[in-house]
């Protein structure tokens, strides 16, 4: 382990340890002098660490590492002793409090006489003395290896606070392999950096903001070395670690040093700027300022003016990392160029921890045992079904972290100094009682385990700070005195199975005043469960959902929760129980309760569910609390069945997502939704769209000539399950005015199950993608690949009809259109052919669609622009469709997919051949389950094809079979359940020199063999028919030289695989399915030396693998899947399977029995 890591580890323990020692000195332990000496020695040790960090070059590295390892061991022991003292104080304090609770007084004399027995004090005094001796020895050793005397270091500096000594000089280099979970952040910052060229700022600052240790520097390093950044700025990239020392001259000198490699100590700013200008020579540059703390506006202005004086070309950028938004304000960074770095996800956090904690000196596992490093402190093991193991004695006292997924070690009771214990997926129903001895434990993870009861001894782990509980699907009981966990900061409980999980809400949780994480709170009627328990939890942060609010009697009781006094809660949800009766509504004023739950202004996400008031609280509407939700990013209002209006949200500057569903009493969305008071010029057009203008706000805008932006940040808007809504009023600005902008960033509008809705605002017509009807999952658009703006409408019969009629008239610039589940749709209107910009068309589940475009006269057709941009056409489950119109088979078409169109017929005529010949850009052709289709016309198989899929077409033949030989670019071929194509494809496969993926089979239940091309035509002397020779373009090589993946689908009578497969030596993935008659895999399987994964699926009679020798030859085989092969499953069982030894060397094995 490197010296820097050892120093960092020791410093991390020492920093909180010195205050802890000071705290214990104040108490009457009986060995105050020894504790005082311990505090002094810890301060001296910290000074030695400072010297070791700053003067590593003058000391022998190996000698220092040995000294640092000893130091870490002693410091850990000191940590254990002081922590045990602190635990004892806390334990006795709680006991005494309980003992004298009735008298409401605590006697200090009794506390230290009754709570600190002599044997305990004597034991702890000896431990403190021993640690003092060890620290004295380390001090002497430090002088022997070349470090300065500790007293001298302390005299040289009045303070050894961590901020006074720069322990962390950052550099622009990072190992990508050690970084976890920041790909999205990297992309975001690069987009900010490279997309900010058009800003008015000549030298924009991109700020990365986050708490200490969040990974700001790492993110900046990843951006700094990214290919796009390197390509943009080249060698004109400079990295400076700023920290507290924000001196303009020094920073400019470091810029010179970055560019030239030579140290510069010029103090004249003009001279430095001139030198930088000469070196940059007008080129744009990137300056990274890492770890900025400067909040002095004058210093920043001086720095910025100096940088502007360099004279680089437009496009130069500054990227700064900081913990403080005040620093961002000082640098005048715009919100659009500020990236707030969030914490890693739970999975990424654990992945990072394992990378760091177990990178060096971790355990190595063999088949029979685990080998440990003698200095191991952190241990993570997945023992794969082993029933028992033991931690060596030399590791027991040092172990601080233990992650297990199976059983605890036999000697777990001896691992008393452990701080973090993870039993995630623990397969036992009870927790071992030995855990009660873990008085140092801070972190306990029982998530996804099968533990049924949380034992009462858990409440005596007074140092516990983080507790993760399993799903309440298994957990049935919490300890009664849960509130004794007074140090608990983070309490994680699942909020998925709402009814089950909420039965076990801890009692008197308000006593846990250190609590920061509480995903939800369930209001009860008994003392200890009422909403007032939340009042004392002022440190709560992150997410909080409050359920069963029907048990709160009124505003006064609701205010006791002090929701407005919790500034760090960013996601808040209020939920009442199942819909109340009219009598309940009269008895409990829901609106009054909501008034008392007013949140803090920092709120970002707000959810309101099953609220039964007719109108919302004043802080949601208007008036004096109008600014309360200014930071809101997302709002969700659901199942509020009595509400008659929606809140005004149009003026919220950061609101990105609105979800409203189940507002069944809502009749109309009007101007109040936009934050306006009335609508003028209220007109209906002929296509179900309403337009009007906004009064009040627009007047001010006109006077000042500044545009009003309504919903300035909104990206997603959902309206769902609103059975009575009839109208959504729009607002239209007069043609002579441009003072109002609506939804400038809207990407997704979703409207479902609003059967009476007939109108939507006309300003939504700019959307580039329209989806009408419920889209099957397989056709649902990928959000990542979606166009800029999308509208989805389904289960809204009246609106669907209106919207589909205006396509091509009012709405002429879409690039994507999806029509699904429209039973009344028989054909699309003629104006549909005017959609010249349409690039993607999907039509699915339209059972009465007979013709996509109605036949029109030649004169009328000449006036249509045609679908000249169409690239993707998908038609699915249109059972009455009999033909494809000419206008759809465009030269631009890249993808054509036709599925479950059982009456579709494509005749082999000159007209059809002519239509197909124009598909010169076609790359993907899929025809699935078109049972009436008998022929593919000539020229449909274009040379541009990359993917060809034909499946479930029992009557299909190919008009020109030799077209398969003219597909030089074909990479994927799938032919299944097409018996009439047997004999058509096999010989011609030899011509597909680019083929990488082949998926074939299920030809006929009567065949007893698998059709496959004959073996290699390997010599010129072999006599081959002329008719065969044309299918062997290179007879000296076996075909399929590029084949990587092969899937074969069998049938009941098939017993054997084609022997020719043994020549596929480049094959990496092989899948065999439904070969029911096959009992053993062939011995030649071992010849497939490149095989990486093997999948066996539904081979019901398969029992035997090839011999051990053959399986051992598959040296590249990493993945084996055995799925629903019952006989082979039993023979490959972990313990007793007869074939298990043949696959023991394969790293990843997945076996599933159905």
Order of alpha helices (4+ residues) and beta strands (2+ residues): alpha-alpha-alpha-alpha-alpha-alpha-alpha-beta-alpha-alpha-beta-alpha-alpha-beta-alpha-beta-alpha-beta-alpha-beta-beta-beta-alpha-beta-beta-beta-beta-beta-alpha-beta-beta-beta-alpha-beta-alpha-alpha-beta-beta-beta-beta-beta-beta-alpha-beta-beta-beta-beta-beta-beta-beta-beta-alpha-beta-beta-alpha-beta-beta-alpha-beta-beta-beta-beta-beta-beta-alpha-beta-beta-beta-alpha-beta-alpha-alpha-beta
